[in-house]
Structures are given as C-alpha cells and as structure tokens.
Amino acid sequence: MTSFSTSWRLGILMACAASVLILLWALVGRWPYEHLTLLRAVVSGVALCLVLVAYGEGCPGWAILFGLTAFLFNPLWPIRMRRADWRLLNVGGIVLLAAAAFRFGRARMR
C-alpha cells in the first residue's frame, strides 16, 4: 500500500472540492454545452486520479467506482442522456466525491 504525503492529501481535498463545486454549479441552471464539456473534463480527470489513489491504498471497490465515474463523465466519448438524468448523476457525483475527500483526503492513523 502506498502512503501519500500531506501535500498529496491536500491536493486530493482541493481536487474533490473543485469537482463538487462545479457539479453544484451545474445543478443551478441551464448552461451551454461548452460549460458542461468543461464539467465533464474536470470530473473525469479527478475521478481518474482518484482511481490511482484508491488502487494505491488497496481499495479496489473505490477504484471501480471512480473508474465508472470517469467513464460516465468523459468528454471524449460523451454519453447522451436527458438533463434530468444528468442531474441525478451530478448529485451522485457530488456524494461520491465528497466521500472520497473524506476517505482519501485526511491523514490515516496507524
């Protein structure tokens, strides 16, 4: 298992917080497609980084969840859904990334 330094953990917290904020931002109104593409790129990138972090800490279940999140939000091969369906996925992403910030962003007691 990999032990991440304090600066890495701070980076994980900041990346998760940025992703949560951008997902909350998407919930409050109707935004142009370009903004939603930016949302997808940010959330997908953070989820891919969290795959590596979760795998490095020996948490394969978390790694699979983040991999699925990265796949759903990827901007290269976008998945087409109605806005109402995306709202549910955005809320799910908020919950998952907030849980990730709590789980992987804090120092572990050994």
N, C-alpha and C positions, 0 to 999 in steps of 0.2 A: 504494500500500500504506500502511496505517495503522501508525504506530509507537505502541505502547502504553507508558505510563509505568510506572515501578517499582511504584507503588501499584496500578495495574491488574493488573500481573502477580502481585503478592501476592494480590490478590482472586481471580484465576483459580486460583492454587495452593490457596487456602483453600476455594473452592467445589468444586474437584475432590476435595480431601481429604475434605471433608464427605460428598460423594456416594459416594466409595469406602468410607468408614466405614459409612454407612447401608446400602450394598449388602452389605458383610461382615456386618453385624448381621442382615440378612435371611437370610443363609445358615446361621446357627447354630441356628435353631429354627423352630417353628411359631408365627407371630404372627397376631393378629386382623386382619381385613380393613382396619380403620381404620389400623393401622400401615403396612400395605402401600400404602394410598392416600397416606399421607404420603411414603413412599419414592418412589412414582411422581411425586408433585408436585415433590419436591426434584430428583430425577434429570432429569426432563423440563425443569424450569426451568434447571438448569445446562447441559443439552445445548443448549437454545435460545440461551442466552448464548454458548456456545461456537460455535454456528453463525455468529453475528455476528463473533466474534473471528477465526475461521478465514477467513471471507469477507473481512474487513478486511485480513488478512495475505496474501491472494492464494492461499489453499489450498482450492480448490473440492472436492477429494476429501474432505478432513477435514470441510468444511461439510456435505457429503451424509451422511457417517457420523453426524455429530451430529444432523442432521435426522431420520434414520431412528431414532436412539436416542430422540429426543424424541417421535416418533410412537409407538414401541413402549411407552414408559413413561408416556404421557399419562394423566392421571387423569380427563379429561372424557369421552372415548370409549374406555373400557378394552378392551383386547384380552384375551379369555378364553383361558387355557391351563392345563394341569396344573401343579402345583407343581414337578415335575421339570423341565419345560420352562423355567419361570421361573428355576430355579436356574442353568441353562445361560446364560440371558440375563443374569442377575446377574453371573456370572463374566465374561462378555463385556463387560459394562458396566464392571466393575472394571478390566479390562485396557485398555479404550478410554479411560476417564477418567484412569487413571494415565499412559498415554501422552500424553494431552492436557496433563496437568500438566507433564510433562517438555518437551513440544514448545512449548507456548504460555505456560508459567509462568516460564520463565527468560529473562533478557535476551539479545537476539540480538547477536552480534558482527558488526560491519560493517566 
